Amino acid sequence: MSISAATSSLVQNLEREERAGLYTALKELESLKGRVASSGDNLQNALLLYDKVQVLFYRHYAYLYLRNAVNTQ
């Protein structure tokens, strides 16, 4: 296995792990549905989770966009 193939495999595995983290954060955020306004703690937790989801989503989106942009084959 060449270095570039090993690096590519490592990056793909990291991307899968990051995506799994994104899905987990989304599920946590979704679990607060209907309970966000019931307490200040729930609201704060929802806002923190929302920020986390936004960061993870845009990181994933940027990775996929750049991967597609450099794939000139």
C-alpha positions in Angstrom: 0.0 0.0 0.0 1.4 3.4 -1.0 1.6 6.4 1.3 -1.1 8.3 -0.5 -3.4 5.2 -0.4 -2.8 4.9 3.4 -3.4 8.6 3.9 -6.5 8.4 1.9 -7.8 5.5 3.9 -7.0 7.3 7.2 -8.8 10.4 6.0 -11.9 8.4 5.0 -12.0 6.7 8.4 -11.7 10.0 10.1 -14.5 11.4 8.0 -16.7 8.5 8.9 -16.0 9.1 12.6 -16.8 12.8 12.3 -20.0 12.0 10.4 -21.0 9.6 13.2 -20.4 12.4 15.7 -22.6 14.7 13.7 -25.4 12.2 13.6 -25.1 11.7 17.4 -25.3 15.4 18.0 -28.3 15.7 15.7 -30.1 12.9 17.6 -29.3 14.6 21.0 -30.7 17.9 19.6 -33.8 16.1 18.3 -34.4 14.5 21.7 -35.0 18.0 23.1 -37.8 18.6 20.6 -40.9 20.0 22.4 -39.0 20.5 25.7 -36.6 23.4 24.8 -38.8 26.1 26.3 -39.7 24.2 29.4 -36.6 25.3 31.3 -33.5 27.5 31.0 -31.2 24.5 31.2 -33.0 22.8 28.3 -32.7 26.0 26.2 -29.0 26.4 27.0 -28.4 22.7 26.2 -30.3 23.1 22.9 -28.4 26.2 21.9 -25.0 24.5 22.7 -26.0 21.4 20.8 -27.2 23.6 17.9 -23.8 25.3 17.8 -22.0 22.0 17.9 -24.2 20.6 15.0 -23.5 23.7 12.9 -19.7 23.3 13.4 -19.7 19.6 12.6 -22.1 20.0 9.6 -20.0 22.8 8.0 -16.8 20.9 8.6 -18.2 17.8 6.9 -19.8 19.9 4.1 -16.4 21.7 3.4 -14.6 18.4 3.4 -16.9 16.8 0.9 -17.0 20.0 -1.3 -13.2 20.1 -1.4 -12.9 16.4 -2.0 -15.1 16.7 -5.0 -13.3 19.8 -6.2 -9.9 18.1 -6.3 -11.3 14.9 -7.8 -10.6 15.7 -11.4 -10.6 12.2 -12.7 
